[in-house]
Amino acid sequence: MFEAWTVVEKDMRGLKMTKERWITLFWIGVAIAISIGSLRLGLGELRNPGPGFLSFASAVIMGGLGLIVFVKSKPPSPDETVKKTMFVKGRVMKVVITIIILMCYAVAMEYLGFLISTIGFLLILLKVIEPQRWSIAIGGSFFGAVLCYLIFDVWLKTELPKGYFGDIGQKVLQIIM
C-alpha cells in the first residue's frame, strides 16, 4: 500500500531519468543559482574574502558532488523492474524513535552538558537505531563526542552547555592527553 515506484522517464536524448537523477539535477541547478548570486555579491580576494566567497565555495562543492552522484547513478535496465519502498516495516519506526531521541538529547544537553549527553545520544543511536556491537557503540560514541568537543570547544572556541557537571570536557581531555 505504501510502496513508491521509481519514476523512469525518457528525456529528449533518450537517456533514462530516474527520480535520483532528477533530484540530482535539481540540486545542481540550486548550486548554479547560488554561485550566480555569490558572484553578484563579490568573491573578494584570497586574503580578504568578500561576502559571496563562502556561499560560492559551498555551491561549487555542492555542484561537484551533484555531478558525481549524477554520473555514478545508473539508469535501470529495460528488463529490470525497479521498485523502491518508502515505508518499509520498521524504517518509519526508526525515524520516529530517532526524532524522539533527538528531542531528548536537546533537553538533556542543558542538564548533563554537551559531552555526557552526546556520548549518550550516540550510544543510543548506535545500539537502538542501527545496532552495533557494544565495543563499537561505546568506542564510536566516545570518539564522536570527544571529536565534536575538540572541534567546537577547543578549536572553534564555541561555548557548549556545561550542565550540572561543570566543565567535564576539560577534565576528560586532561585524562586523555
SVG drawing of the C-alpha trace seen along z (x, -y; Angstrom):
<svg xmlns="http://www.w3.org/2000/svg" viewBox="-2 -42 51 50">
<polyline fill="none" stroke="black" stroke-width="0.4" points="0.0,0.0 2.8,-2.4 5.1,-1.5 6.7,-4.2 7.8,-3.1 10.8,-4.8 9.8,-7.0 11.6,-6.3 11.1,-8.8 13.0,-9.4 14.3,-12.8 14.9,-14.3 18.2,-12.5 16.8,-9.1 18.6,-9.0 16.6,-7.2 16.0,-9.6 15.3,-8.1 14.0,-10.0 17.5,-10.1 18.8,-11.8 16.0,-14.4 16.7,-15.2 20.4,-15.5 19.8,-17.8 17.6,-19.9 20.4,-20.3 22.9,-21.1 20.6,-23.8 20.4,-25.2 24.2,-25.1 24.4,-27.1 21.8,-29.7 23.8,-30.1 27.0,-30.5 25.5,-33.3 24.1,-35.0 27.5,-34.7 29.3,-36.2 27.0,-39.2 27.9,-39.7 31.6,-39.6 34.2,-36.9 36.9,-39.3 40.5,-38.1 42.1,-35.1 43.5,-37.1 40.4,-39.3 37.3,-37.2 34.2,-39.0 30.6,-38.4 29.9,-35.8 33.1,-33.7 31.8,-31.2 28.5,-30.6 30.3,-30.3 32.7,-27.7 29.8,-25.8 27.9,-25.9 30.9,-24.7 31.2,-21.7 27.5,-21.0 27.5,-21.2 30.6,-19.0 29.1,-16.4 25.8,-16.5 27.7,-15.9 29.5,-12.9 26.2,-11.4 24.6,-12.1 27.4,-10.3 27.5,-7.4 23.8,-6.8 22.9,-4.2 19.6,-4.1 17.7,-0.8 18.0,1.7 14.9,2.1 14.0,5.6 14.6,4.7 11.7,3.6 12.9,1.0 10.9,0.9 11.8,-1.1 9.7,-1.2 9.4,-4.3 7.7,-2.8 9.4,0.5 8.3,2.1 10.5,0.8 12.0,-2.1 9.3,-4.6 9.5,-3.5 13.3,-4.1 12.7,-7.6 10.1,-8.3 12.4,-6.9 15.3,-9.0 13.3,-12.2 12.2,-11.3 15.8,-10.6 17.0,-13.8 14.4,-15.8 15.5,-14.1 19.2,-14.9 18.4,-18.6 16.8,-18.7 19.5,-16.5 22.2,-18.7 21.2,-21.5 21.2,-19.4 24.1,-16.9 26.3,-19.1 27.5,-18.6 29.9,-15.8 27.9,-13.4 24.7,-13.9 26.4,-13.5 28.0,-10.2 24.6,-9.0 22.9,-10.2 25.4,-8.5 25.4,-5.3 21.6,-5.0 21.8,-5.6 24.5,-3.0 22.7,-0.4 19.0,-1.0 18.7,-2.6 21.5,-0.8 22.6,2.0 26.3,2.4 28.5,4.5 28.9,2.9 32.6,2.3 31.8,0.4 28.9,-1.5 30.8,-2.6 34.1,-3.4 32.2,-5.2 30.1,-7.3 33.0,-8.3 35.3,-9.0 32.5,-11.0 31.6,-13.1 35.2,-13.9 36.0,-14.7 33.0,-17.1 34.1,-18.6 37.6,-19.2 36.3,-20.8 33.7,-23.0 35.0,-23.9 38.8,-23.7 39.4,-24.7 36.4,-26.9 36.0,-28.2 32.2,-27.7 30.6,-27.8 29.0,-24.5 26.5,-23.6 28.3,-22.5 25.3,-21.2 25.4,-20.3 28.8,-18.6 30.7,-21.7 33.5,-21.6 33.8,-17.8 35.1,-18.1 38.3,-19.7 38.8,-17.0 38.4,-14.3 40.9,-16.0 43.4,-16.2 43.0,-12.4 43.3,-11.6 46.3,-13.8"/>
</svg>
